[in-house]
Amino acid sequence: ALSNTNRSDWDVQLSKTVSAYNNTRHATTKIEPFTLMYSRHCQLPFDLPQTITSVVQPHEYVKHLHQYISQAKQMVQRNIEQQQQKAKGRYDKNRRNPSYDVSDYVWVGKIGRISKSAPKKDGPYRITQKLGQLSYMVQDPRNLSDVRQVHVQRLRPYYQPQ
């Protein structure tokens, strides 16, 4: 929207975009990046000049600045932790971590890009060892030398045909 129709002047508009970004409150930190960087609000050309009511001594200014930076750092850390917990909750909401037993048969999801017509899973594999809550050793019963360590999210239960 800031650039022309050919998008050939994006570099001219970049400084405006960066300024807008740096002076906009962020959802995670709840503070503008400019304020965090310079410990003050950005004075823009259209801001009215504020009258100075008192003169602050340099040592007092430094003391207040240290207090502000310390409080801002604590607040930002707390806000980031809260946002991380919210993101984790959204991620975990539909997450499942099934548990498999040794000797169970499973499908193993393939990693990387595969063609549309290729199967998305390999197997069935037999679980030979549980390495922890989230990791298993699996073995291909048709090729006993094919042993892999696999994360639980790549596993799907295999049901024997009846």
N, C-alpha and C positions, 0 to 999 in steps of 0.2 A: 504494500500500500504506500510505502514511503518512496519507492523507486519509480522511475518512469516505466512506460509500457514495454520498452525493450530491455529494461533492467541493466542499462549500461552505466547508470550513475550511482550504483550501490555504494561505491567507495566514498562518494561525497556525502551520502546520507548516514554513513556508519557512525560518525561522531555523535549525531543526534540520537541514534538508536542506543549507543553505549551510555550516553548521558541519561536517557530515559530509564534504561535498565538499572544503572547505578543509583538512581534516585527514586526507585520504586521499592516499596516494602516487600520483602520476600516471604513466601508462605512458610518456609522452614525456619529461618532465623527470626522472623517478625521485625526485622530492622533493615533499613536501607544499606546496601553495601558501602556507599559513600560515607555514611555516618559511622559505620564500623571502622572504616579505613582511617578517617581523619578526626574522629571523635567530635564531630559537629555536623550540623545540617548544612547542606549545600546552599550557598547564596546564589540564586538565579537572577538574571538581569531584571526581571519584573517583580522581585521581592522588594518590599518597602524597607528602607534602611531603619534599623532599630536604634533608638537613642540609648546611649550608654549611661546608666545611672550611677555606676560606681567604678572605680579603678581597682583592679585586682593586682596585688603584688605577684611577682613571678613565682615565688615559692608557694604561695597559696594556689595559684593557677596549676602548678605542677601537682600539688597535693590533690586537688579536685580532679585533675585529669587522670591520675593514677586510680582514684576511687571509681571514676566513671568507667575506665577501661576494665577494671576488675569486675564491676557489676555487669557491664555489657558482656564480658566473656562468660560469666556464670549464666546469665540469662540466655545467651545464644546456645551454650552447651545444653542447657535444660530444654530449650525449644527443639534443638536437633534431636535429642534423645526421645522427646515426645513424638516427633514426626517419624523417627525410625520405628518406634513401637507401633504407631498407626500403620505404617507400611508393612511391618511384619504381620500385623493382624489381618490386613487385607490379603497378604500373600498366603498366610496359613489357613484362611477361611475355607478354601476349597482344596486344601492340601491333604493328601492321605499318605500315611506311612504304614502300609500293611506289614505284618510280620509273617515270615515264612519259616518252615522247619527244614532241617536237614533231610534230604531225600525227596523234597517236594520238586515238582517239575514246573518250570516257568518259561515264559517268553522273555527275550532280552531285546529291548528297543535299540535300534541302530542309531549311531551318532553321525552327524554330518548330513550333507545333502544327498538325497537319494532320488532316483527318478520316480515319476508318478506311478508307473506300473510295477516297480520293485516292491517287495514286501517290506514293511516298516519294522518288522521284528524278526529275530533269528530264534531258532529253537525247534523243539523244546530243549532246554538245558536242565540238568539236575543240580540242585543245591548241594554242595559238598561240605560247606562250612559257613557259619555265621561269624563275621569278623567284628561285629558291633551292632548297634541299633540300626545303622543305615547302610551297611555294606555286607555283601555276600560273595563267596567263591562259588562259581558255577562251572559245570563240566558238561561238554557235549557227549551224550552217551554213544553217539556214532563215531566220535573221534576222541578217544580218551586223553590225547595230548592237548586238546583244546580246553584249557582251564583259564578262567577270567575272573578278575575281581570286578564286581558290578555294584553300583549304587542302587538302593531300593527303588528310586523313582524311575529307573529304566526297566524294572521287572513288572511283569503281568502274570497272573496265575495261568497255568496251563491245565486244562481239563481233559482227561483221557476220554477218547471217544468210546461210547458204550454200545 
